[in-house]
């Protein structure tokens, strides 16, 4: 299934140098999307779901983990960009800068509708409540 990058369903979209970032939902989960600002045939986006964000930065220092550097190189290939050292460094910096925004992103509206919390039965002036 295709995904619209940015657009009306994105929470936020903003440019970052030669990239564009957005906070939007991917398969119902909060995610950071990054794609090249210049359109290229067949270029994709790097999608970082909230559930995977911990893999990229040290939780105490906020420094990049080796997985982030490797993933940034791979992501540049998906974006049809050359994985040069300077571009990888730029992309790593963007991810580290934007992860806090992803962490603060609210869940998708309507996503957490648990249904009825109780059944209420009113008969003969008596109320019976069954909690779930």
MODELLER restraints for C-alpha pairs under 7 A, 6 or more apart:
rsr = mdl.restraints
at = mdl.atoms
rsr.add(forms.Gaussian(group=physical.xy_distance, feature=features.Distance(at['CA:6:A'], at['CA:13:A']), mean=5.73, stdev=0.5))
rsr.add(forms.Gaussian(group=physical.xy_distance, feature=features.Distance(at['CA:6:A'], at['CA:22:A']), mean=5.87, stdev=0.5))
rsr.add(forms.Gaussian(group=physical.xy_distance, feature=features.Distance(at['CA:9:A'], at['CA:24:A']), mean=6.93, stdev=0.5))
rsr.add(forms.Gaussian(group=physical.xy_distance, feature=features.Distance(at['CA:10:A'], at['CA:22:A']), mean=6.55, stdev=0.5))
rsr.add(forms.Gaussian(group=physical.xy_distance, feature=features.Distance(at['CA:10:A'], at['CA:23:A']), mean=5.92, stdev=0.5))
rsr.add(forms.Gaussian(group=physical.xy_distance, feature=features.Distance(at['CA:10:A'], at['CA:24:A']), mean=4.47, stdev=0.5))
rsr.add(forms.Gaussian(group=physical.xy_distance, feature=features.Distance(at['CA:11:A'], at['CA:23:A']), mean=5.41, stdev=0.5))
rsr.add(forms.Gaussian(group=physical.xy_distance, feature=features.Distance(at['CA:11:A'], at['CA:24:A']), mean=5.47, stdev=0.5))
rsr.add(forms.Gaussian(group=physical.xy_distance, feature=features.Distance(at['CA:12:A'], at['CA:22:A']), mean=5.37, stdev=0.5))
rsr.add(forms.Gaussian(group=physical.xy_distance, feature=features.Distance(at['CA:12:A'], at['CA:23:A']), mean=5.34, stdev=0.5))
rsr.add(forms.Gaussian(group=physical.xy_distance, feature=features.Distance(at['CA:13:A'], at['CA:21:A']), mean=5.66, stdev=0.5))
rsr.add(forms.Gaussian(group=physical.xy_distance, feature=features.Distance(at['CA:13:A'], at['CA:22:A']), mean=4.15, stdev=0.5))
rsr.add(forms.Gaussian(group=physical.xy_distance, feature=features.Distance(at['CA:13:A'], at['CA:23:A']), mean=6.64, stdev=0.5))
rsr.add(forms.Gaussian(group=physical.xy_distance, feature=features.Distance(at['CA:14:A'], at['CA:20:A']), mean=5.86, stdev=0.5))
rsr.add(forms.Gaussian(group=physical.xy_distance, feature=features.Distance(at['CA:14:A'], at['CA:21:A']), mean=5.46, stdev=0.5))
rsr.add(forms.Gaussian(group=physical.xy_distance, feature=features.Distance(at['CA:14:A'], at['CA:22:A']), mean=6.37, stdev=0.5))
rsr.add(forms.Gaussian(group=physical.xy_distance, feature=features.Distance(at['CA:15:A'], at['CA:21:A']), mean=6.10, stdev=0.5))
rsr.add(forms.Gaussian(group=physical.xy_distance, feature=features.Distance(at['CA:18:A'], at['CA:36:A']), mean=6.14, stdev=0.5))
rsr.add(forms.Gaussian(group=physical.xy_distance, feature=features.Distance(at['CA:18:A'], at['CA:37:A']), mean=5.31, stdev=0.5))
rsr.add(forms.Gaussian(group=physical.xy_distance, feature=features.Distance(at['CA:19:A'], at['CA:34:A']), mean=6.57, stdev=0.5))
rsr.add(forms.Gaussian(group=physical.xy_distance, feature=features.Distance(at['CA:19:A'], at['CA:35:A']), mean=5.56, stdev=0.5))
rsr.add(forms.Gaussian(group=physical.xy_distance, feature=features.Distance(at['CA:19:A'], at['CA:36:A']), mean=4.43, stdev=0.5))
rsr.add(forms.Gaussian(group=physical.xy_distance, feature=features.Distance(at['CA:19:A'], at['CA:37:A']), mean=4.66, stdev=0.5))
rsr.add(forms.Gaussian(group=physical.xy_distance, feature=features.Distance(at['CA:20:A'], at['CA:34:A']), mean=5.65, stdev=0.5))
rsr.add(forms.Gaussian(group=physical.xy_distance, feature=features.Distance(at['CA:20:A'], at['CA:35:A']), mean=5.44, stdev=0.5))
rsr.add(forms.Gaussian(group=physical.xy_distance, feature=features.Distance(at['CA:20:A'], at['CA:36:A']), mean=6.10, stdev=0.5))
rsr.add(forms.Gaussian(group=physical.xy_distance, feature=features.Distance(at['CA:20:A'], at['CA:37:A']), mean=5.52, stdev=0.5))
rsr.add(forms.Gaussian(group=physical.xy_distance, feature=features.Distance(at['CA:21:A'], at['CA:33:A']), mean=5.51, stdev=0.5))
rsr.add(forms.Gaussian(group=physical.xy_distance, feature=features.Distance(at['CA:21:A'], at['CA:34:A']), mean=4.56, stdev=0.5))
rsr.add(forms.Gaussian(group=physical.xy_distance, feature=features.Distance(at['CA:21:A'], at['CA:35:A']), mean=6.71, stdev=0.5))
rsr.add(forms.Gaussian(group=physical.xy_distance, feature=features.Distance(at['CA:22:A'], at['CA:32:A']), mean=5.88, stdev=0.5))
rsr.add(forms.Gaussian(group=physical.xy_distance, feature=features.Distance(at['CA:22:A'], at['CA:33:A']), mean=5.16, stdev=0.5))
rsr.add(forms.Gaussian(group=physical.xy_distance, feature=features.Distance(at['CA:22:A'], at['CA:34:A']), mean=6.68, stdev=0.5))
rsr.add(forms.Gaussian(group=physical.xy_distance, feature=features.Distance(at['CA:23:A'], at['CA:31:A']), mean=5.84, stdev=0.5))
rsr.add(forms.Gaussian(group=physical.xy_distance, feature=features.Distance(at['CA:23:A'], at['CA:32:A']), mean=4.89, stdev=0.5))
rsr.add(forms.Gaussian(group=physical.xy_distance, feature=features.Distance(at['CA:23:A'], at['CA:33:A']), mean=6.32, stdev=0.5))
rsr.add(forms.Gaussian(group=physical.xy_distance, feature=features.Distance(at['CA:23:A'], at['CA:102:A']), mean=6.79, stdev=0.5))
rsr.add(forms.Gaussian(group=physical.xy_distance, feature=features.Distance(at['CA:24:A'], at['CA:30:A']), mean=6.06, stdev=0.5))
rsr.add(forms.Gaussian(group=physical.xy_distance, feature=features.Distance(at['CA:24:A'], at['CA:31:A']), mean=5.59, stdev=0.5))
rsr.add(forms.Gaussian(group=physical.xy_distance, feature=features.Distance(at['CA:24:A'], at['CA:32:A']), mean=6.63, stdev=0.5))
rsr.add(forms.Gaussian(group=physical.xy_distance, feature=features.Distance(at['CA:25:A'], at['CA:31:A']), mean=5.52, stdev=0.5))
rsr.add(forms.Gaussian(group=physical.xy_distance, feature=features.Distance(at['CA:25:A'], at['CA:108:A']), mean=6.91, stdev=0.5))
rsr.add(forms.Gaussian(group=physical.xy_distance, feature=features.Distance(at['CA:28:A'], at['CA:108:A']), mean=6.57, stdev=0.5))
rsr.add(forms.Gaussian(group=physical.xy_distance, feature=features.Distance(at['CA:29:A'], at['CA:49:A']), mean=6.52, stdev=0.5))
rsr.add(forms.Gaussian(group=physical.xy_distance, feature=features.Distance(at['CA:29:A'], at['CA:50:A']), mean=6.97, stdev=0.5))
rsr.add(forms.Gaussian(group=physical.xy_distance, feature=features.Distance(at['CA:30:A'], at['CA:49:A']), mean=5.90, stdev=0.5))
rsr.add(forms.Gaussian(group=physical.xy_distance, feature=features.Distance(at['CA:30:A'], at['CA:50:A']), mean=5.56, stdev=0.5))
rsr.add(forms.Gaussian(group=physical.xy_distance, feature=features.Distance(at['CA:30:A'], at['CA:105:A']), mean=6.72, stdev=0.5))
rsr.add(forms.Gaussian(group=physical.xy_distance, feature=features.Distance(at['CA:30:A'], at['CA:107:A']), mean=6.36, stdev=0.5))
rsr.add(forms.Gaussian(group=physical.xy_distance, feature=features.Distance(at['CA:31:A'], at['CA:47:A']), mean=6.45, stdev=0.5))
rsr.add(forms.Gaussian(group=physical.xy_distance, feature=features.Distance(at['CA:31:A'], at['CA:48:A']), mean=5.36, stdev=0.5))
rsr.add(forms.Gaussian(group=physical.xy_distance, feature=features.Distance(at['CA:31:A'], at['CA:49:A']), mean=4.09, stdev=0.5))
rsr.add(forms.Gaussian(group=physical.xy_distance, feature=features.Distance(at['CA:31:A'], at['CA:50:A']), mean=5.52, stdev=0.5))
rsr.add(forms.Gaussian(group=physical.xy_distance, feature=features.Distance(at['CA:31:A'], at['CA:102:A']), mean=6.51, stdev=0.5))
rsr.add(forms.Gaussian(group=physical.xy_distance, feature=features.Distance(at['CA:32:A'], at['CA:47:A']), mean=5.77, stdev=0.5))
rsr.add(forms.Gaussian(group=physical.xy_distance, feature=features.Distance(at['CA:32:A'], at['CA:48:A']), mean=5.09, stdev=0.5))
rsr.add(forms.Gaussian(group=physical.xy_distance, feature=features.Distance(at['CA:32:A'], at['CA:49:A']), mean=6.38, stdev=0.5))
rsr.add(forms.Gaussian(group=physical.xy_distance, feature=features.Distance(at['CA:32:A'], at['CA:102:A']), mean=6.15, stdev=0.5))
rsr.add(forms.Gaussian(group=physical.xy_distance, feature=features.Distance(at['CA:33:A'], at['CA:45:A']), mean=6.41, stdev=0.5))
rsr.add(forms.Gaussian(group=physical.xy_distance, feature=features.Distance(at['CA:33:A'], at['CA:46:A']), mean=5.63, stdev=0.5))
rsr.add(forms.Gaussian(group=physical.xy_distance, feature=features.Distance(at['CA:33:A'], at['CA:47:A']), mean=4.61, stdev=0.5))
rsr.add(forms.Gaussian(group=physical.xy_distance, feature=features.Distance(at['CA:33:A'], at['CA:48:A']), mean=6.43, stdev=0.5))
rsr.add(forms.Gaussian(group=physical.xy_distance, feature=features.Distance(at['CA:34:A'], at['CA:45:A']), mean=5.51, stdev=0.5))
rsr.add(forms.Gaussian(group=physical.xy_distance, feature=features.Distance(at['CA:34:A'], at['CA:46:A']), mean=5.13, stdev=0.5))
rsr.add(forms.Gaussian(group=physical.xy_distance, feature=features.Distance(at['CA:34:A'], at['CA:47:A']), mean=6.62, stdev=0.5))
rsr.add(forms.Gaussian(group=physical.xy_distance, feature=features.Distance(at['CA:35:A'], at['CA:44:A']), mean=6.66, stdev=0.5))
rsr.add(forms.Gaussian(group=physical.xy_distance, feature=features.Distance(at['CA:35:A'], at['CA:45:A']), mean=4.47, stdev=0.5))
rsr.add(forms.Gaussian(group=physical.xy_distance, feature=features.Distance(at['CA:35:A'], at['CA:46:A']), mean=6.35, stdev=0.5))
rsr.add(forms.Gaussian(group=physical.xy_distance, feature=features.Distance(at['CA:35:A'], at['CA:79:A']), mean=6.51, stdev=0.5))
rsr.add(forms.Gaussian(group=physical.xy_distance, feature=features.Distance(at['CA:36:A'], at['CA:79:A']), mean=6.45, stdev=0.5))
rsr.add(forms.Gaussian(group=physical.xy_distance, feature=features.Distance(at['CA:43:A'], at['CA:78:A']), mean=6.15, stdev=0.5))
rsr.add(forms.Gaussian(group=physical.xy_distance, feature=features.Distance(at['CA:43:A'], at['CA:79:A']), mean=4.41, stdev=0.5))
rsr.add(forms.Gaussian(group=physical.xy_distance, feature=features.Distance(at['CA:43:A'], at['CA:80:A']), mean=5.23, stdev=0.5))
rsr.add(forms.Gaussian(group=physical.xy_distance, feature=features.Distance(at['CA:44:A'], at['CA:78:A']), mean=5.38, stdev=0.5))
rsr.add(forms.Gaussian(group=physical.xy_distance, feature=features.Distance(at['CA:44:A'], at['CA:79:A']), mean=4.79, stdev=0.5))
rsr.add(forms.Gaussian(group=physical.xy_distance, feature=features.Distance(at['CA:45:A'], at['CA:78:A']), mean=6.81, stdev=0.5))
rsr.add(forms.Gaussian(group=physical.xy_distance, feature=features.Distance(at['CA:45:A'], at['CA:79:A']), mean=5.96, stdev=0.5))
rsr.add(forms.Gaussian(group=physical.xy_distance, feature=features.Distance(at['CA:46:A'], at['CA:75:A']), mean=5.64, stdev=0.5))
rsr.add(forms.Gaussian(group=physical.xy_distance, feature=features.Distance(at['CA:50:A'], at['CA:102:A']), mean=6.64, stdev=0.5))
rsr.add(forms.Gaussian(group=physical.xy_distance, feature=features.Distance(at['CA:50:A'], at['CA:103:A']), mean=6.69, stdev=0.5))
rsr.add(forms.Gaussian(group=physical.xy_distance, feature=features.Distance(at['CA:55:A'], at['CA:67:A']), mean=6.78, stdev=0.5))
rsr.add(forms.Gaussian(group=physical.xy_distance, feature=features.Distance(at['CA:56:A'], at['CA:64:A']), mean=5.97, stdev=0.5))
rsr.add(forms.Gaussian(group=physical.xy_distance, feature=features.Distance(at['CA:56:A'], at['CA:65:A']), mean=5.27, stdev=0.5))
rsr.add(forms.Gaussian(group=physical.xy_distance, feature=features.Distance(at['CA:56:A'], at['CA:67:A']), mean=5.97, stdev=0.5))
rsr.add(forms.Gaussian(group=physical.xy_distance, feature=features.Distance(at['CA:56:A'], at['CA:68:A']), mean=4.65, stdev=0.5))
rsr.add(forms.Gaussian(group=physical.xy_distance, feature=features.Distance(at['CA:57:A'], at['CA:63:A']), mean=5.40, stdev=0.5))
rsr.add(forms.Gaussian(group=physical.xy_distance, feature=features.Distance(at['CA:57:A'], at['CA:64:A']), mean=4.62, stdev=0.5))
rsr.add(forms.Gaussian(group=physical.xy_distance, feature=features.Distance(at['CA:57:A'], at['CA:65:A']), mean=5.22, stdev=0.5))
rsr.add(forms.Gaussian(group=physical.xy_distance, feature=features.Distance(at['CA:58:A'], at['CA:64:A']), mean=6.40, stdev=0.5))
rsr.add(forms.Gaussian(group=physical.xy_distance, feature=features.Distance(at['CA:58:A'], at['CA:65:A']), mean=6.22, stdev=0.5))
rsr.add(forms.Gaussian(group=physical.xy_distance, feature=features.Distance(at['CA:68:A'], at['CA:92:A']), mean=6.74, stdev=0.5))
rsr.add(forms.Gaussian(group=physical.xy_distance, feature=features.Distance(at['CA:69:A'], at['CA:88:A']), mean=6.93, stdev=0.5))
rsr.add(forms.Gaussian(group=physical.xy_distance, feature=features.Distance(at['CA:69:A'], at['CA:92:A']), mean=6.45, stdev=0.5))
rsr.add(forms.Gaussian(group=physical.xy_distance, feature=features.Distance(at['CA:72:A'], at['CA:88:A']), mean=5.81, stdev=0.5))
rsr.add(forms.Gaussian(group=physical.xy_distance, feature=features.Distance(at['CA:72:A'], at['CA:91:A']), mean=6.34, stdev=0.5))
rsr.add(forms.Gaussian(group=physical.xy_distance, feature=features.Distance(at['CA:72:A'], at['CA:92:A']), mean=6.40, stdev=0.5))
rsr.add(forms.Gaussian(group=physical.xy_distance, feature=features.Distance(at['CA:73:A'], at['CA:83:A']), mean=5.33, stdev=0.5))
rsr.add(forms.Gaussian(group=physical.xy_distance, feature=features.Distance(at['CA:73:A'], at['CA:88:A']), mean=5.91, stdev=0.5))
rsr.add(forms.Gaussian(group=physical.xy_distance, feature=features.Distance(at['CA:76:A'], at['CA:82:A']), mean=6.42, stdev=0.5))
rsr.add(forms.Gaussian(group=physical.xy_distance, feature=features.Distance(at['CA:76:A'], at['CA:83:A']), mean=5.62, stdev=0.5))
rsr.add(forms.Gaussian(group=physical.xy_distance, feature=features.Distance(at['CA:77:A'], at['CA:83:A']), mean=6.69, stdev=0.5))
rsr.add(forms.Gaussian(group=physical.xy_distance, feature=features.Distance(at['CA:117:A'], at['CA:131:A']), mean=6.18, stdev=0.5))
rsr.add(forms.Gaussian(group=physical.xy_distance, feature=features.Distance(at['CA:117:A'], at['CA:132:A']), mean=5.53, stdev=0.5))
rsr.add(forms.Gaussian(group=physical.xy_distance, feature=features.Distance(at['CA:118:A'], at['CA:129:A']), mean=6.55, stdev=0.5))
rsr.add(forms.Gaussian(group=physical.xy_distance, feature=features.Distance(at['CA:118:A'], at['CA:130:A']), mean=5.40, stdev=0.5))
rsr.add(forms.Gaussian(group=physical.xy_distance, feature=features.Distance(at['CA:118:A'], at['CA:131:A']), mean=4.29, stdev=0.5))
rsr.add(forms.Gaussian(group=physical.xy_distance, feature=features.Distance(at['CA:118:A'], at['CA:132:A']), mean=5.50, stdev=0.5))
rsr.add(forms.Gaussian(group=physical.xy_distance, feature=features.Distance(at['CA:119:A'], at['CA:129:A']), mean=5.70, stdev=0.5))
rsr.add(forms.Gaussian(group=physical.xy_distance, feature=features.Distance(at['CA:119:A'], at['CA:130:A']), mean=5.17, stdev=0.5))
rsr.add(forms.Gaussian(group=physical.xy_distance, feature=features.Distance(at['CA:119:A'], at['CA:131:A']), mean=6.58, stdev=0.5))
rsr.add(forms.Gaussian(group=physical.xy_distance, feature=features.Distance(at['CA:120:A'], at['CA:127:A']), mean=6.95, stdev=0.5))
rsr.add(forms.Gaussian(group=physical.xy_distance, feature=features.Distance(at['CA:120:A'], at['CA:128:A']), mean=5.77, stdev=0.5))
rsr.add(forms.Gaussian(group=physical.xy_distance, feature=features.Distance(at['CA:120:A'], at['CA:129:A']), mean=4.62, stdev=0.5))
rsr.add(forms.Gaussian(group=physical.xy_distance, feature=features.Distance(at['CA:120:A'], at['CA:130:A']), mean=6.58, stdev=0.5))
rsr.add(forms.Gaussian(group=physical.xy_distance, feature=features.Distance(at['CA:121:A'], at['CA:127:A']), mean=5.80, stdev=0.5))
rsr.add(forms.Gaussian(group=physical.xy_distance, feature=features.Distance(at['CA:121:A'], at['CA:128:A']), mean=5.06, stdev=0.5))
rsr.add(forms.Gaussian(group=physical.xy_distance, feature=features.Distance(at['CA:121:A'], at['CA:129:A']), mean=6.44, stdev=0.5))
rsr.add(forms.Gaussian(group=physical.xy_distance, feature=features.Distance(at['CA:122:A'], at['CA:128:A']), mean=6.31, stdev=0.5))
